[in-house]
Amino acid sequence: MKNLNDEELQAVEVMLKISPKLSDAYMLKEKFYEFVDSPNLEKAKENLKAWYLFVATCNVPEFDECVKTINNWEKYILNSFTCPYTNGYTEGVNNKIKVLKRNAYGVRNFKRFRNRILHMMSC
């Protein structure tokens, strides 16, 4: 709600008052964001346990599959709080190369293609 202006904030509040299920789902989303934004592993574990508890008490069936998935991958998700590195940059580079490859369909000269990739990545 921090990125909303006053008018949008009032509209959200009206919608949340009208639908209790929507209100619960919105609260679960906000609690999940608290978990994701946790500063360290201990706080992340605490926020995740709180989120699990909120999901169980709110009984919003749309979150059941989400809880199951997070529970299956919990060890690896929590590891992300101890290791600050991701493969996001590598995935972005791969995506850029794939787009360039699609756009440069038919380029026969590999050296030219390689130079285009290097030029694109230098910008």
MINUTI-776696 format. One record per residue: residue number from 1; x, y, z of N, C-alpha, C in turn. Coordinates in steps of 0.1 Angstrom, whole numbers. Last residue first. Layout:
<nodes>
(NUM; (X; Y; Z); (X; Y; Z); (X; Y; Z))
...
</nodes>
This chain:
<nodes>
(123; (272; -21; -235); (264; -9; -233); (258; -9; -219))
(122; (283; -46; -238); (292; -35; -233); (284; -22; -230))
(121; (265; -63; -249); (268; -64; -235); (277; -53; -229))
(120; (265; -55; -276); (253; -54; -268); (256; -54; -253))
(119; (292; -63; -283); (288; -49; -283); (275; -46; -275))
(118; (289; -91; -280); (299; -83; -271); (295; -69; -271))
(117; (270; -96; -300); (267; -99; -286); (276; -91; -277))
(116; (283; -87; -322); (271; -81; -318); (267; -83; -304))
(115; (305; -106; -322); (307; -91; -320); (295; -84; -316))
(114; (290; -129; -328); (297; -128; -316); (300; -113; -312))
(113; (282; -122; -354); (272; -125; -344); (278; -123; -330))
(112; (306; -121; -367); (298; -109; -366); (288; -111; -355))
(111; (314; -148; -364); (322; -138; -358); (314; -125; -357))
(110; (295; -162; -379); (295; -163; -364); (303; -152; -358))
(109; (276; -154; -405); (290; -151; -400); (290; -152; -385))
(108; (250; -155; -411); (258; -167; -413); (272; -166; -407))
(107; (219; -148; -399); (232; -143; -399); (242; -155; -400))
(106; (194; -158; -396); (199; -159; -409); (213; -153; -410))
(105; (182; -137; -371); (180; -149; -378); (185; -149; -392))
(104; (184; -117; -353); (195; -118; -362); (194; -131; -370))
(103; (164; -120; -335); (163; -109; -344); (174; -110; -355))
(102; (172; -143; -321); (159; -143; -328); (159; -132; -339))
(101; (196; -134; -310); (196; -145; -319); (183; -146; -328))
(100; (186; -114; -293); (194; -110; -304); (195; -121; -315))
(99; (172; -131; -275); (165; -121; -283); (173; -117; -295))
(98; (194; -146; -265); (183; -153; -272); (175; -143; -281))
(97; (208; -125; -253); (214; -133; -264); (204; -140; -272))
(96; (190; -118; -232); (194; -108; -243); (200; -115; -255))
(95; (190; -142; -218); (177; -137; -224); (181; -127; -235))
(94; (216; -144; -208); (211; -154; -217); (198; -149; -225))
(93; (215; -121; -192); (224; -121; -203); (220; -132; -213))
(92; (197; -129; -173); (194; -117; -181); (203; -117; -193))
(91; (210; -151; -161); (197; -153; -168); (194; -141; -177))
(90; (231; -137; -150); (234; -147; -160); (221; -150; -168))
(89; (218; -121; -131); (225; -115; -141); (228; -125; -153))
(88; (206; -142; -114); (198; -132; -121); (205; -126; -133))
(87; (216; -160; -97); (220; -161; -111); (212; -152; -120))
(86; (228; -144; -67); (218; -151; -75); (223; -152; -89))
(85; (240; -140; -33); (242; -141; -48); (231; -148; -54))
(84; (240; -140; -6); (234; -128; -13); (235; -129; -28))
(83; (230; -165; 15); (238; -163; 4); (233; -151; -5))
(82; (210; -165; 34); (223; -165; 39); (233; -163; 28))
(81; (186; -164; 20); (188; -153; 30); (203; -154; 36))
(80; (185; -186; 5); (187; -174; -2); (189; -162; 8))
(79; (178; -207; 23); (192; -205; 19); (195; -192; 12))
(78; (151; -206; 21); (157; -200; 33); (172; -198; 31))
(77; (148; -219; -3); (143; -206; -2); (150; -199; 10))
(76; (157; -244; 4); (164; -237; -6); (160; -222; -6))
(75; (138; -252; 24); (153; -253; 27); (160; -243; 17))
(74; (113; -250; 9); (117; -242; 21); (132; -241; 24))
(73; (101; -264; -10); (113; -258; -14); (119; -249; -2))
(72; (77; -274; 1); (86; -283; -5); (100; -277; -8))
(71; (66; -249; 11); (70; -260; 20); (80; -270; 14))
(70; (60; -238; -14); (70; -231; -5); (75; -241; 5))
(69; (40; -256; -22); (52; -253; -30); (63; -248; -22))
(68; (21; -254; -2); (27; -267; -5); (40; -265; -13))
(67; (14; -226; -4); (20; -232; 8); (27; -245; 6))
(66; (2; -227; -30); (14; -219; -27); (21; -224; -15))
(65; (-20; -243; -26); (-9; -248; -35); (4; -240; -33))
(64; (-34; -226; -8); (-30; -240; -4); (-18; -245; -13))
(63; (-44; -202; -16); (-30; -202; -11); (-25; -216; -7))
(62; (-70; -206; -22); (-61; -203; -33); (-46; -203; -29))
(61; (-85; -209; 1); (-80; -221; -6); (-70; -218; -17))
(60; (-80; -195; 31); (-82; -191; 17); (-76; -202; 8))
(59; (-78; -196; 60); (-85; -206; 52); (-89; -201; 38))
(58; (-66; -182; 80); (-75; -175; 71); (-83; -184; 62))
(57; (-51; -201; 94); (-62; -195; 101); (-72; -188; 91))
(56; (-31; -208; 75); (-39; -219; 82); (-52; -213; 88))
(55; (-19; -183; 70); (-26; -191; 59); (-35; -201; 65))
(54; (-9; -177; 95); (-19; -169; 89); (-27; -176; 78))
(53; (11; -198; 97); (0; -197; 107); (-12; -189; 101))
(52; (28; -191; 76); (21; -204; 76); (9; -204; 85))
(51; (36; -166; 86); (28; -166; 73); (21; -180; 72))
(50; (51; -174; 108); (39; -165; 110); (30; -166; 98))
(49; (71; -188; 94); (62; -195; 104); (50; -187; 106))
(48; (82; -166; 81); (77; -177; 73); (67; -185; 82))
(47; (92; -150; 102); (82; -145; 93); (75; -156; 85))
(46; (112; -168; 112); (101; -163; 121); (89; -158; 112))
(45; (129; -170; 90); (122; -182; 96); (110; -178; 104))
(44; (137; -143; 88); (130; -150; 77); (122; -162; 82))
(43; (151; -139; 112); (138; -132; 110); (130; -138; 99))
(42; (172; -156; 106); (164; -159; 118); (150; -152; 116))
(41; (183; -145; 82); (178; -159; 82); (168; -161; 94))
(40; (174; -110; 77); (183; -121; 79); (176; -135; 80))
(39; (154; -92; 69); (168; -88; 68); (178; -100; 70))
(38; (127; -100; 47); (133; -102; 60); (148; -99; 58))
(37; (110; -98; 25); (119; -86; 28); (126; -88; 41))
(36; (96; -121; 26); (105; -120; 15); (115; -108; 18))
(35; (79; -116; 48); (89; -127; 48); (99; -125; 38))
(34; (64; -94; 38); (73; -93; 50); (83; -104; 51))
(33; (51; -107; 18); (61; -97; 14); (70; -94; 26))
(32; (34; -122; 33); (44; -129; 25); (55; -119; 21))
(31; (18; -102; 43); (26; -110; 53); (37; -118; 45))
(30; (5; -94; 20); (14; -85; 27); (23; -92; 37))
(29; (-9; -117; 14); (1; -112; 4); (11; -103; 12))
(28; (-26; -118; 36); (-16; -129; 34); (-5; -125; 24))
(27; (-41; -95; 31); (-33; -96; 43); (-22; -107; 42))
(26; (-54; -103; 8); (-45; -92; 8); (-36; -92; 20))
(25; (-69; -125; 18); (-59; -127; 8); (-49; -116; 7))
(24; (-86; -111; 36); (-77; -121; 41); (-66; -124; 31))
(23; (-100; -94; 17); (-92; -88; 28); (-82; -98; 34))
(22; (-113; -113; 2); (-103; -105; -4); (-94; -98; 6))
(21; (-130; -122; 22); (-121; -132; 16); (-109; -124; 9))
(20; (-145; -100; 28); (-136; -105; 38); (-126; -115; 32))
(19; (-153; -73; 8); (-150; -87; 7); (-141; -92; 18))
(18; (-155; -46; 17); (-167; -53; 10); (-165; -68; 11))
(17; (-131; -38; 26); (-142; -38; 36); (-154; -46; 30))
(16; (-115; -39; 3); (-112; -48; 14); (-123; -49; 24))
(15; (-127; -18; -12); (-128; -32; -17); (-125; -42; -5))
(14; (-119; 3; 5); (-134; 1; 2); (-135; -14; -2))
(13; (-92; 2; 3); (-98; 0; 16); (-113; -3; 14))
(12; (-88; 8; -24); (-84; -5; -19); (-91; -8; -6))
(11; (-97; 35; -24); (-104; 24; -33); (-101; 10; -28))
(10; (-79; 47; -8); (-93; 47; -4); (-100; 36; -12))
(9; (-56; 44; -24); (-56; 38; -11); (-71; 37; -6))
(8; (-62; 60; -46); (-61; 45; -48); (-62; 38; -34))
(7; (-62; 85; -33); (-74; 80; -40); (-74; 65; -42))
(6; (-35; 87; -24); (-47; 87; -14); (-60; 81; -21))
(5; (-14; 63; -41); (-18; 76; -37); (-31; 76; -29))
(4; (8; 36; -32); (-5; 41; -37); (-8; 55; -32))
(3; (29; 24; -22); (31; 30; -34); (18; 36; -40))
(2; (22; 11; 2); (30; 23; 3); (32; 30; -10))
(1; (8; -12; 0); (0; 0; 0); (9; 13; 0))
</nodes>
